[in-house]
Amino acid sequence: MRRIAFLLVAVATLASVIAYMVPASGQEAQNSAPVYVTKIPSGYRDWRLISVAHEEGNLHSFAAVLGNDVAIKAYREQKLPFPDGAIIAALHYSHIPSEENNKVFGREQSFVPGPPTNIQFMVKDSKKYAATGGWGFGHFNTDGKAGDEALLKTCSPCHAKASRDFVFTRYAP
């Protein structure tokens, strides 16, 4: 009788453990780290300039590309892949003619940043963002709200085509 009671307790315990682990494993996937940057890194406006960009076509924008200290050091040392902790920001603006400058030049040839359009980030964390080449991508509208997931899904496949660890922008000292 003791053996049967012991066996029933053992089976019940095993069943309880299995029942507990099955839902937990499903929750683990749901609660895993996001593959996108969901928060604007603090202090990014004080980072150093990496380069500037001018994009035509549908974008028709200027961008100031900034890097935190880790990114700047990697750029200066030409270190690839970028180390964990590197963060690159692209501050995008529409561009408009500068009436003041063009009066001086006598023709329309000068353009300046217009209203901001968005801010984009790349955050290097090879463990957290392993599924996207070690980079987390973020896109934020001018109101600080994150871009939708459909937009963010296009970042990694495009950046994977870059020849320097998912990064297109070259350092302009």
Secondary structure in CASP SS format (residue, H / E / C, confidence):
PFRMAT SS
TARGET T0000
AUTHOR 0000-0000-0000
METHOD secondary structure of the structure
MODEL  1
M C 1.00
R H 1.00
R H 1.00
I H 1.00
A H 1.00
F H 1.00
L H 1.00
L H 1.00
V H 1.00
A H 1.00
V H 1.00
A H 1.00
T H 1.00
L H 1.00
A H 1.00
S H 1.00
V H 1.00
I H 1.00
A H 1.00
Y H 1.00
M H 1.00
V H 1.00
P H 1.00
A H 1.00
S H 1.00
G H 1.00
Q H 1.00
E H 1.00
A H 1.00
Q H 1.00
N H 1.00
S C 1.00
A C 1.00
P C 1.00
V C 1.00
Y E 1.00
V C 1.00
T C 1.00
K C 1.00
I C 1.00
P C 1.00
S C 1.00
G C 1.00
Y H 1.00
R H 1.00
D H 1.00
W C 1.00
R E 1.00
L E 1.00
I E 1.00
S E 1.00
V E 1.00
A E 1.00
H E 1.00
E E 1.00
E C 1.00
G C 1.00
N C 1.00
L C 1.00
H C 1.00
S E 1.00
F E 1.00
A E 1.00
A E 1.00
V E 1.00
L E 1.00
G E 1.00
N C 1.00
D H 1.00
V H 1.00
A H 1.00
I H 1.00
K H 1.00
A H 1.00
Y H 1.00
R H 1.00
E C 1.00
Q C 1.00
K C 1.00
L C 1.00
P C 1.00
F C 1.00
P C 1.00
D C 1.00
G C 1.00
A C 1.00
I E 1.00
I E 1.00
A E 1.00
A E 1.00
L E 1.00
H E 1.00
Y E 1.00
S E 1.00
H E 1.00
I E 1.00
P E 1.00
S C 1.00
E H 1.00
E H 1.00
N H 1.00
N H 1.00
K H 1.00
V H 1.00
F H 1.00
G C 1.00
R C 1.00
E C 1.00
Q C 1.00
S C 1.00
F E 1.00
V E 1.00
P E 1.00
G E 1.00
P E 1.00
P E 1.00
T E 1.00
N E 1.00
I E 1.00
Q E 1.00
F E 1.00
M E 1.00
V E 1.00
K E 1.00
D C 1.00
S C 1.00
K C 1.00
K C 1.00
Y C 1.00
A H 1.00
A H 1.00
T H 1.00
G C 1.00
G C 1.00
W E 1.00
G E 1.00
F E 1.00
G E 1.00
H E 1.00
F E 1.00
N E 1.00
T C 1.00
D C 1.00
G C 1.00
K C 1.00
A E 1.00
G C 1.00
D C 1.00
E H 1.00
A H 1.00
L H 1.00
L H 1.00
K C 1.00
T C 1.00
C H 1.00
S H 1.00
P H 1.00
C H 1.00
H H 1.00
A C 1.00
K C 1.00
A C 1.00
S C 1.00
R E 1.00
D C 1.00
F C 1.00
V E 1.00
F C 1.00
T C 1.00
R C 1.00
Y C 1.00
A C 1.00
P C 1.00
END
